[in-house]
């Protein structure tokens, strides 16, 4: 009751709320914009209605357009008692309906049906459409940036990226006058950066996900929403991307849905596969170590779980990607649908690991010839070779360990080799796919000592002959020569190898082996004893190799070697004494080095000391192939150095041979450019020195003139003179007398 007996209802009746009601009035959507028509639905009878609606609802939910069977209406044909092949779906609002049209229009429901989705209101709108053709106005052409524009650099320079503190910088590398900054940005990444395999994209990692950058202006090309991403891996031809996060995927309520985002079905997984061109999510998987293996090799109480990375391994043609379930099977998925190939995995009891065989240049030539022959329809062209993969299984009960080479997709076993007394195996393919080396760590019957064998498969020969190289020591590093027939190993018999203490440097031996073509065996070229090297880095062109001591606080040597010093580039076929071509080019030192990487040309080596591993003299240095230091930069908080990869050459082998034959003509042109640059540098230096001398002489003349003017200045007669009297006290003699009282 209000004062004076007036009720609050009477007061409310006198107040005008019309303006407030008008301002906050909610307009109800009484139209039909939130209803869509889905055509291409299978024709069914009444008994299959519930099953069909449930499946359609699931398909819409997968694409981020959730709807329930109660929101769907099926028109029926009264004459036949069957559906008419289309349905009506009602969404909550027009925004959801618009998204469903974009996501589901053209969606393949099954092998015989494809959805075509339209608004309900569009049916009437376009029923009486004027079909008179009106030529559209052409849109203005907008020039797009070339994603590989850096390859057209007139000076033929390579690029590299550095990450220091919060700054990422892309640099051109060439002659001293050609080194300059191409681009730099602060806070470009939250974790690290990575080049794609062919150098097209630069990937940066952030808390929300991954972004790809490219072009001359380094604009954003694509983004992948994987929160707290830690690792990424590109497919060999840059078509797909795999990301991993330690934190399982969580889709909060109300999160954005669509083909580029996670759905509730992805929750709990850690690995995601994306298509780079569209940015769409293809599939997610749990991490390997979270599943565990039947033999307990991957998990168990008191045993540290380790992630196998890359968790998914790509075939060299980007057609397949595979993952291993330790101890059980290898699952191969077909791209881009990411469906399990032939809907079944390759079940292999006890399987531990596998590797795809790389494709060499000859495989590309075969594929091109096959395509050309098919296009002409003429002579029978040679079919391109199938993909191959190799895997190994350990010893179980009375079964020996086994290495198997398998062709895919036919799943034909090409070669098997039984192994005994096996502790562990590692698979190493040569980058052309010509050889497969299986490094087998064996133990004696008492299991007190371990030695090593190298089982080398000659893949290009009939029946895949296998050669065994027996070694007495433990092999700590193995590396094939790119595009060659040699390999290098680091071996050691140091007793501290098993449990090296802090500050202890392991003594190692480095050995080089080469294929002896007449016999088909791998023969020892040379052994370098008494080294501390623990890493082998071959030049991408072969021939040159660097032996590095990395991760040591007391040793940080770099040894540069040339394995064809006395023989021509073409060949290694002449009558040259075995192993005589190996020549030591130089020794260098980079204190606390943590990484070493050759540039794509094979002429320069970059070494770096990353702050991620220690804080002692972080920075990077660049050397030529002979071990001469060209640049060195000591930088606080330096983290990363990466050369930008180059794509495969488009030249045929014959064109490359022609260039080698005419190399002297090309080198004459390059020598003239070098001489012109050197003369320009010399002229600039002489001009600078002359300018400094002229400035010095001018300053001296000015000083002489100033002194001369002061000396010649007359003293005026009327100038007052000031006399200063100085008193000087001088002690002539000092006598001390003792007074006796």
C-alpha positions in Angstrom: 0.0 0.0 0.0 1.5 3.4 -1.1 1.0 6.5 1.0 -2.4 8.3 1.0 -4.1 4.9 0.3 -3.0 4.7 -3.3 -2.0 1.2 -4.5 1.1 0.4 -6.6 -1.2 -0.9 -9.3 -2.7 2.6 -9.6 0.8 4.1 -9.9 1.8 1.6 -12.6 -1.3 2.4 -14.5 -0.3 6.1 -14.7 3.3 5.4 -16.0 3.8 5.1 -19.7 6.1 2.1 -20.6 5.5 2.3 -24.3 9.0 3.6 -25.2 10.7 0.9 -23.0 8.6 -1.9 -24.4 9.3 -0.7 -28.0 13.1 -0.6 -27.3 13.3 -4.1 -25.8 10.6 -5.8 -27.8 11.6 -9.3 -29.1 10.5 -10.0 -32.6 9.4 -13.6 -33.0 10.6 -15.3 -36.2 7.3 -16.3 -37.7 8.8 -17.0 -41.2 10.1 -20.2 -42.7 13.7 -19.2 -43.1 14.8 -21.8 -40.5 13.4 -24.7 -42.5 15.5 -26.5 -45.2 14.6 -29.0 -47.8 17.0 -32.0 -48.2 16.8 -33.7 -51.6 18.5 -36.9 -52.6 17.3 -38.9 -49.6 16.8 -42.6 -50.1 13.2 -43.7 -50.9 11.9 -45.9 -48.1 8.8 -47.4 -46.6 7.3 -46.7 -43.1 9.3 -49.5 -41.4 12.7 -47.9 -42.1 11.7 -44.4 -41.1 13.3 -44.3 -37.6 16.6 -45.8 -38.9 16.9 -43.4 -41.8 16.2 -40.3 -39.6 18.7 -41.4 -37.0 21.4 -41.8 -39.6 20.6 -38.4 -41.3 20.7 -36.8 -37.9 24.1 -38.3 -37.2 25.5 -37.1 -40.6 24.3 -33.5 -39.9 25.8 -33.6 -36.4 29.2 -34.7 -37.8 29.3 -31.6 -40.0 28.5 -29.3 -37.1 24.7 -28.9 -37.9 23.0 -30.8 -35.1 19.4 -31.7 -35.5 17.1 -34.4 -34.0 14.8 -36.8 -35.8 11.8 -35.0 -34.2 12.8 -31.9 -36.2 12.5 -33.8 -39.5 9.3 -34.4 -41.6 9.1 -37.0 -44.4 6.4 -36.5 -47.2 4.8 -39.8 -48.2 3.4 -40.9 -51.5 -0.1 -42.2 -50.7 -0.3 -44.3 -53.9 2.9 -46.3 -53.3 3.2 -45.9 -49.5 6.8 -44.8 -49.9 8.7 -41.6 -49.2 9.1 -39.0 -52.0 13.0 -38.8 -51.7 13.2 -35.6 -49.8 12.6 -34.4 -46.3 12.1 -31.1 -44.4 14.4 -30.2 -41.5 13.5 -27.4 -39.0 16.4 -25.7 -37.2 16.3 -23.4 -34.2 17.1 -20.2 -36.1 18.1 -19.0 -39.6 21.8 -19.0 -38.8 21.8 -22.7 -38.1 19.8 -23.3 -41.2 22.3 -21.3 -43.3 25.3 -23.2 -41.9 23.6 -26.5 -42.6 23.1 -25.6 -46.2 26.7 -24.7 -46.6 28.0 -27.8 -44.8 25.6 -30.5 -46.2 24.9 -29.4 -49.7 26.6 -32.0 -52.0 27.3 -34.3 -49.0 27.6 -38.0 -50.1 25.1 -39.9 -47.9 26.1 -43.2 -49.4 27.4 -44.7 -52.6 24.2 -43.9 -54.5 22.7 -40.9 -52.8 24.0 -37.3 -52.4 22.3 -34.5 -50.4 21.1 -31.3 -52.1 20.0 -28.8 -49.5 18.0 -25.6 -50.1 15.9 -23.2 -48.0 12.2 -23.9 -48.0 11.5 -20.3 -49.0 13.8 -20.6 -52.0 11.5 -23.2 -53.6 8.8 -20.5 -54.2 11.3 -17.8 -54.9 12.9 -19.6 -57.8 9.8 -21.4 -59.1 8.9 -18.6 -61.4 12.4 -17.3 -62.0 13.1 -15.5 -65.2 15.6 -17.7 -67.0 16.7 -15.0 -69.5 20.5 -15.1 -69.5 22.2 -11.9 -68.4 25.9 -11.8 -68.8 27.5 -11.1 -65.4 30.0 -8.3 -65.0 33.6 -9.6 -64.9 35.2 -9.1 -61.5 38.4 -7.1 -61.4 41.5 -9.3 -61.5 43.4 -9.3 -58.3 47.0 -10.5 -58.6 47.8 -13.2 -55.9 51.2 -13.7 -54.4 53.3 -16.6 -55.7 53.9 -18.9 -52.8 57.3 -19.9 -54.3 58.5 -16.5 -55.4 61.7 -16.9 -53.4 62.9 -19.5 -56.0 63.0 -16.7 -58.6 65.6 -14.7 -56.8 68.0 -13.4 -59.5 71.0 -14.1 -57.3 69.9 -17.7 -56.6 70.1 -17.2 -52.8 68.7 -19.4 -50.1 66.8 -18.3 -47.1 66.8 -19.3 -43.4 64.8 -18.4 -40.4 66.0 -17.6 -36.9 64.1 -17.4 -33.6 65.6 -15.3 -30.8 63.7 -14.1 -27.8 60.3 -13.0 -29.1 61.6 -12.2 -32.6 61.4 -14.4 -35.7 63.6 -13.2 -38.6 63.9 -14.6 -42.2 67.2 -13.9 -43.8 68.7 -14.1 -47.3 72.0 -16.0 -47.5 74.6 -15.3 -50.1 77.8 -13.3 -50.6 78.6 -10.8 -47.9 77.0 -8.0 -49.9 73.9 -10.1 -50.6 73.0 -11.1 -47.0 70.0 -9.1 -45.8 66.8 -9.4 -43.9 63.8 -10.5 -45.9 61.2 -10.2 -43.2 60.9 -10.1 -39.4 58.1 -10.0 -36.8 57.8 -9.9 -33.1 55.7 -12.5 -31.2 55.2 -14.5 -34.4 55.0 -17.8 -32.5 54.4 -19.0 -29.0 56.5 -22.2 -29.2 58.6 -22.6 -32.3 58.5 -22.4 -36.1 58.8 -25.0 -38.8 59.2 -25.1 -42.6 57.0 -27.4 -44.8 59.1 -30.1 -46.6 59.2 -28.2 -49.9 59.7 -24.8 -48.3 56.3 -23.3 -49.4 54.9 -22.6 -45.9 56.3 -21.4 -42.6 54.2 -22.9 -39.7 53.9 -21.1 -36.3 52.5 -22.7 -33.2 50.2 -20.8 -30.8 47.9 -21.6 -27.9 44.8 -21.7 -30.2 46.5 -23.8 -32.9 48.7 -23.6 -36.0 49.0 -21.0 -38.7 50.7 -21.2 -42.1 52.4 -18.2 -43.7 53.7 -17.8 -47.3 54.2 -15.3 -50.1 56.5 -12.3 -50.4 54.4 -10.4 -47.8 54.2 -13.4 -45.5 50.5 -13.3 -45.2 48.4 -15.9 -43.3 47.4 -18.7 -45.7 45.6 -21.2 -43.4 44.8 -21.9 -39.8 44.1 -25.1 -37.8 42.3 -24.8 -34.5 44.0 -27.3 -32.2 44.4 -25.8 -28.8 47.7 -26.2 -26.9 49.3 -27.8 -29.9 52.9 -29.0 -29.3 54.0 -31.0 -32.4 53.3 -31.0 -36.1 54.3 -33.0 -39.1 53.7 -32.3 -42.8 53.1 -34.9 -45.5 55.9 -35.1 -48.1 54.0 -33.2 -50.8 52.5 -30.6 -48.4 48.9 -31.7 -48.9 48.2 -32.6 -45.3 49.3 -31.8 -41.7 49.3 -33.7 -38.5 49.1 -32.0 -35.1 49.5 -33.3 -31.5 48.8 -31.9 -28.1 49.5 -33.4 -24.8 46.1 -32.2 -23.6 43.2 -34.3 -24.9 40.6 -32.6 -27.1 37.7 -31.0 -25.3 34.8 -29.4 -27.0 33.0 -27.0 -24.7 29.3 -26.4 -24.9 28.4 -23.8 -27.5 31.8 -24.1 -29.3 32.0 -23.3 -33.0 31.1 -26.3 -35.2 32.0 -27.1 -38.8 34.4 -29.0 -41.0 37.4 -27.0 -39.7 36.6 -27.5 -36.0 36.5 -30.4 -33.5 33.2 -32.1 -32.8 32.1 -34.0 -29.7 33.2 -37.3 -31.4 36.8 -36.0 -31.3 36.9 -35.5 -27.5 39.6 -37.4 -25.7 41.9 -37.7 -28.7 45.3 -36.0 -29.1 46.3 -36.3 -32.8 44.5 -34.5 -35.6 44.9 -34.8 -39.4 44.1 -31.7 -41.5 43.9 -30.9 -45.2 46.1 -27.9 -45.9 44.2 -26.6 -49.0 40.8 -26.4 -47.3 41.8 -26.3 -43.6 39.3 -29.1 -43.0 39.7 -31.6 -40.2 39.9 -35.1 -41.7 40.2 -37.3 -38.6 41.5 -37.5 -35.0 43.3 -40.3 -33.1 44.4 -41.0 -29.6 48.2 -41.0 -28.9 50.0 -44.3 -29.3 51.4 -44.4 -25.8 48.0 -43.9 -24.3 46.7 -47.1 -25.8 49.4 -49.5 -24.6 50.7 -52.7 -26.2 49.9 -56.3 -25.6 53.4 -57.1 -24.7 53.6 -54.2 -22.3 56.5 -52.5 -24.3 54.7 -49.2 -24.4 53.1 -49.0 -21.0 53.3 -50.6 -17.6 53.7 -49.8 -13.9 56.9 -48.0 -13.2 57.8 -47.6 -16.9 57.9 -44.2 -18.4 55.5 -43.8 -21.4 57.1 -42.2 -24.5 55.3 -40.8 -27.5 56.4 -42.2 -30.9 56.7 -39.2 -33.3 55.8 -38.9 -36.0 52.8 -40.9 -34.8 51.4 -41.1 -38.4 53.8 -42.0 -41.2 53.1 -40.9 -44.8 53.6 -42.8 -48.0 55.9 -40.7 -50.3 53.1 -40.0 -52.8 50.7 -38.7 -50.1 48.1 -41.4 -51.0 48.3 -43.2 -47.7 49.1 -42.6 -44.1 49.6 -45.3 -41.5 49.9 -45.8 -37.8 51.1 -48.8 -35.8 49.3 -50.2 -32.8 52.3 -51.7 -31.0 52.1 -55.5 -30.7 48.9 -55.8 -32.8 48.7 -54.2 -36.3 49.5 -51.5 -38.8 46.5 -49.5 -39.9 46.7 -47.8 -43.3 44.3 -45.0 -44.2 43.5 -43.7 -47.7 43.6 -39.9 -48.3 41.8 -37.6 -48.4 38.8 -39.5 -46.9 40.9 -41.0 -44.1 39.0 -44.2 -44.3 40.7 -47.5 -43.3 42.0 -49.0 -46.6 39.7 -51.9 -47.6 38.2 -51.6 -44.1 40.8 -53.8 -42.5 44.2 -53.3 -40.9 47.4 -55.4 -41.5 47.3 -57.6 -38.4 50.9 -58.5 -37.4 51.4 -60.1 -34.0 54.1 -58.3 -32.0 54.9 -55.6 -34.6 57.0 -52.8 -33.1 57.7 -50.3 -35.8 57.6 -49.7 -39.6 58.9 -47.3 -42.3 57.6 -46.4 -45.8 60.1 -46.7 -48.7 60.9 -43.3 -50.2 60.4 -42.8 -53.9 63.5 -42.0 -55.9 63.8 -40.0 -59.1 63.4 -43.1 -61.2 60.0 -43.7 -59.7 58.9 -40.2 -60.8 60.2 -40.8 -64.3 58.3 -44.2 -64.4 55.1 -42.5 -63.3 55.5 -39.7 -65.9 56.1 -42.3 -68.6 53.1 -44.3 -67.6 50.9 -41.2 -67.7 52.3 -40.1 -71.0 51.7 -43.6 -72.5 48.2 -43.7 -71.2 47.4 -40.3 -72.7 48.7 -41.3 -76.1 47.1 -44.7 -76.0 50.0 -46.1 -77.9 52.9 -48.3 -76.7 52.5 -50.1 -73.4 54.0 -47.8 -70.8 55.9 -49.1 -67.7 53.7 -49.0 -64.6 54.9 -46.9 -61.7 56.1 -49.0 -58.8 53.9 -49.6 -55.8 54.5 -48.2 -52.4 56.5 -50.4 -50.0 56.9 -50.5 -46.3 59.2 -52.5 -44.0 58.4 -53.6 -40.4 59.9 -55.8 -37.8 58.7 -58.0 -35.0 60.6 -59.2 -31.9 61.3 -62.7 -30.8 58.4 -64.4 -29.0 58.7 -67.8 -27.5 60.3 -70.0 -30.2 59.6 -67.5 -33.0 62.6 -65.6 -34.2 62.6 -61.9 -34.8 61.7 -61.0 -38.3 62.1 -58.1 -40.8 59.5 -58.0 -43.6 59.3 -55.9 -46.8 55.7 -55.5 -47.9 54.2 -54.0 -51.1 51.1 -51.8 -50.7 48.2 -51.8 -51.5 48.5 -55.4 -52.8 49.9 -56.4 -49.4 52.3 -58.8 -51.1 55.3 -60.0 -49.0 58.4 -59.2 -51.1 61.1 -60.3 -48.6 61.5 -61.7 -45.1 64.5 -62.2 -43.0 64.7 -64.1 -39.7 66.9 -62.7 -36.9 68.1 -64.3 -33.7 69.2 -62.9 -30.2 67.7 -59.5 -31.1 67.4 -56.8 -28.5 66.2 -54.0 -30.8 66.0 -53.1 -34.5 66.0 -49.8 -36.3 65.0 -49.3 -40.0 67.0 -46.9 -42.3 65.9 -46.4 -45.9 68.2 -44.7 -48.3 66.5 -41.5 -49.6 66.2 -42.9 -53.2 64.7 -46.2 -51.9 67.6 -48.3 -53.3 68.7 -49.8 -50.0 67.2 -50.7 -46.6 69.5 -51.0 -43.6 68.2 -52.8 -40.5 70.5 -52.0 -37.6 70.2 -55.0 -35.3 71.3 -54.8 -31.7 72.1 -58.4 -30.7 72.9 -59.9 -27.3 75.0 -62.9 -26.4 73.4 -66.0 -25.0 74.2 -64.8 -21.5 72.8 -61.3 -22.4 75.7 -59.6 -20.7 77.1 -57.8 -23.7 75.6 -56.3 -26.9 77.0 -56.1 -30.4 75.6 -54.9 -33.7 74.9 -56.2 -37.2 73.8 -54.3 -40.2 71.3 -56.2 -42.4 71.3 -54.4 -45.8 68.6 -55.2 -48.4 69.4 -54.3 -52.0 65.8 -53.3 -53.0 66.3 -52.6 -56.7 67.8 -56.1 -57.4 65.9 -59.3 -58.0 64.7 -61.2 -54.8 66.0 -58.4 -52.6 69.5 -59.9 -51.7 70.6 -59.2 -48.1 74.2 -58.6 -47.0 75.3 -58.7 -43.4 77.9 -56.4 -42.0 79.1 -57.7 -38.6 80.4 -55.3 -36.0 81.8 -55.9 -32.6 80.9 -52.5 -31.1 77.7 -50.7 -30.4 76.5 -48.5 -33.3 75.2 -45.1 -31.9 74.5 -43.4 -35.2 73.8 -44.5 -38.8 73.4 -42.4 -41.9 73.0 -43.1 -45.6 74.7 -40.8 -48.2 71.9 -39.0 -50.0 71.6 -40.2 -53.6 74.6 -42.5 -53.1 75.8 -45.9 -52.3 77.7 -45.2 -49.1 76.9 -45.0 -45.5 78.7 -43.9 -42.3 78.4 -45.2 -38.8 79.5 -44.0 -35.3 80.4 -47.0 -33.1 81.8 -47.2 -29.6 83.1 -49.8 -27.1 83.5 -47.2 -24.3 82.3 -48.7 -21.0 80.7 -45.3 -20.1 78.3 -45.6 -23.1 75.5 -47.2 -21.1 75.3 -44.7 -18.3 77.5 -41.7 -19.2 78.0 -39.4 -16.2 78.0 -35.6 -16.4 81.0 -34.2 -18.2 82.1 -37.6 -19.6 82.9 -37.6 -23.3 82.4 -40.9 -25.0 85.2 -42.2 -27.3 83.9 -43.3 -30.7 85.1 -44.6 -34.1 83.6 -43.4 -37.4 83.6 -45.7 -40.3 82.6 -45.3 -44.0 81.3 -48.1 -46.2 80.7 -48.3 -49.9 79.0 -50.7 -52.3 81.5 -52.7 -54.3 79.6 -53.0 -57.6 81.4 -56.0 -59.0 80.6 -58.1 -56.0 77.5 -56.4 -54.7 78.9 -56.2 -51.2 79.4 -53.2 -48.9 83.1 -52.8 -48.2 84.8 -50.7 -45.5 86.4 -47.6 -47.0 88.0 -46.1 -44.0 87.8 -46.0 -40.2 88.6 -42.9 -38.1 89.5 -44.1 -34.6 89.7 -42.2 -31.4 87.1 -39.6 -32.1 84.5 -38.0 -29.9 82.0 -37.4 -32.8 78.5 -38.6 -32.1 76.5 -37.2 -35.1 76.9 -37.6 -38.8 75.6 -34.9 -41.2 75.7 -35.6 -44.9 75.5 -32.9 -47.5 72.1 -33.2 -49.4 74.2 -33.6 -52.5 76.3 -36.3 -51.1 80.1 -36.5 -51.2 80.7 -34.1 -48.3 80.1 -35.0 -44.6 80.5 -33.4 -41.3 81.3 -35.3 -38.1 80.1 -33.3 -35.1 80.4 -33.7 -31.3 77.1 -32.4 -29.9 75.6 -32.2 -26.5 79.0 -32.2 -24.7 80.2 -29.6 -22.3 83.9 -30.3 -22.9 84.1 -31.1 -26.6 82.5 -29.4 -29.6 84.5 -30.3 -32.7 83.4 -30.3 -36.3 85.3 -32.3 -38.8 84.7 -31.7 -42.5 85.4 -34.6 -44.9 85.3 -35.0 -48.7 84.8 -38.6 -49.8 85.6 -38.0 -53.5 88.6 -35.7 -53.3 90.6 -37.5 -55.9 87.8 -38.6 -58.2 85.4 -36.7 -60.5 81.8 -35.8 -59.5 80.3 -38.1 -62.0 81.7 -40.9 -60.7 83.4 -43.1 -58.5 83.7 -45.6 -61.3 87.3 -45.1 -62.3 90.3 -47.2 -61.3 90.9 -45.4 -58.1 92.4 -47.1 -55.1 89.8 -48.2 -52.6 89.2 -45.4 -50.0 91.9 -43.1 -51.4 89.4 -40.4 -52.2 88.6 -39.7 -48.6 90.2 -36.4 -47.6 90.1 -34.3 -44.4 89.2 -30.7 -45.4 89.3 -29.0 -42.0 88.5 -28.9 -38.4 86.4 -26.3 -36.6 85.0 -25.7 -33.2 81.6 -24.3 -32.1 81.4 -24.2 -28.3 78.3 -26.0 -26.9 76.9 -26.8 -30.3 73.4 -28.4 -30.2 72.3 -28.5 -33.9 74.0 -28.8 -37.3 72.2 -28.5 -40.7 73.3 -28.3 -44.3 71.7 -25.8 -46.6 69.8 -27.2 -49.7 72.7 -26.5 -52.0 75.1 -28.5 -49.9 77.7 -25.7 -49.9 77.1 -24.3 -46.4 76.7 -25.7 -43.0 74.9 -23.9 -40.1 75.6 -24.8 -36.5 73.7 -23.4 -33.6 73.7 -23.4 -29.8 70.1 -23.3 -28.6 68.8 -21.7 -25.4 66.3 -24.5 -25.2 69.2 -26.9 -24.2 71.6 -24.6 -22.3 72.4 -20.9 -21.8 76.1 -20.9 -22.7 77.1 -18.7 -25.7 73.8 -19.1 -27.6 73.9 -18.2 -31.2 74.7 -19.6 -34.7 77.5 -19.9 -37.1 77.7 -20.6 -40.9 80.6 -22.5 -42.5 81.5 -23.4 -46.0 82.0 -27.1 -47.0 85.7 -26.9 -46.2 85.1 -25.8 -42.6 86.0 -22.1 -43.0 83.8 -19.8 -40.8 81.8 -17.3 -42.8 79.6 -15.8 -40.1 79.2 -16.1 -36.3 76.6 -14.5 -34.2 76.5 -14.8 -30.3 72.9 -13.9 -29.4 71.2 -14.1 -26.0 68.0 -16.2 -25.9 68.7 -17.6 -29.3 66.5 -20.7 -29.9 66.3 -21.9 -33.4 67.9 -21.9 -36.9 66.3 -23.5 -39.9 67.3 -23.5 -43.6 64.4 -23.1 -46.0 64.0 -26.3 -48.0 63.8 -26.2 -51.8 61.4 -28.3 -53.9 62.6 -31.1 -56.1 64.2 -30.0 -59.3 62.1 -30.0 -62.5 65.2 -30.8 -64.7 65.6 -34.2 -66.1 68.8 -36.2 -65.5 70.0 -35.5 -69.0 69.5 -31.8 -68.5 71.5 -32.0 -65.2 74.3 -33.9 -67.0 74.4 -31.2 -69.7 74.8 -28.5 -67.0 77.7 -30.4 -65.5 79.4 -30.7 -68.9 79.1 -27.0 -69.4 79.9 -26.1 -65.9 83.1 -24.2 -66.9 81.1 -21.8 -69.1 78.7 -21.1 -66.2 81.5 -20.8 -63.7 83.2 -18.2 -66.0 80.1 -16.0 -65.7 80.0 -16.5 -62.0 83.8 -15.7 -61.7 83.2 -12.4 -63.6 80.4 -11.5 -61.2 82.6 -12.3 -58.2 85.5 -10.2 -59.6 83.1 -7.3 -60.3 81.8 -7.5 -56.8 85.3 -7.7 -55.3 86.4 -4.7 -57.4 83.4 -2.8 -56.2 84.2 -3.7 -52.6 87.8 -2.7 -53.2 86.8 0.6 -54.8 84.5 1.4 -51.8 87.3 0.5 -49.4 89.7 2.8 -51.2 87.2 5.6 -51.3 86.5 5.3 -47.6 90.2 5.3 -46.8 90.8 8.4 -49.0 87.8 10.2 -47.3 89.3 9.4 -43.9 92.8 10.7 -44.9 91.3 13.8 -46.4 89.3 14.5 -43.2 92.5 14.0 -41.1 94.5 16.4 -43.3 91.8 19.0 -43.2 91.7 18.8 -39.4 95.5 19.1 -39.2 95.5 22.2 -41.4 92.7 23.7 -39.3 94.7 23.1 -36.1 97.9 24.7 -37.7 95.9 27.7 -38.8 94.5 28.2 -35.3 98.0 27.9 -33.7 99.5 30.3 -36.2 96.8 32.9 -35.6 97.4 32.8 -31.8 101.2 33.2 -32.2 100.9 36.1 -34.6 98.3 38.0 -32.5 99.9 41.4 -31.2 99.9 42.3 -27.5 98.4 45.7 -26.8 100.5 48.4 -24.9 97.5 49.5 -22.8 96.7 46.0 -21.8 96.7 45.7 -18.0 99.2 43.4 -16.5 98.6 41.5 -13.4 101.4 40.7 -11.1 101.2 37.7 -8.8 103.4 37.5 -5.7 104.2 34.0 -4.7 105.5 33.2 -1.2 107.6 30.1 -0.8 108.5 28.6 2.5 111.8 26.6 2.6 113.0 24.6 5.6 116.8 24.9 5.8 117.5 23.0 9.0 115.4 21.2 11.6 116.7 20.3 15.1 115.0 18.2 17.6 115.9 18.6 21.3 114.8 16.5 24.2 113.8 18.5 27.3 114.5 16.9 30.6 112.4 18.0 33.6 
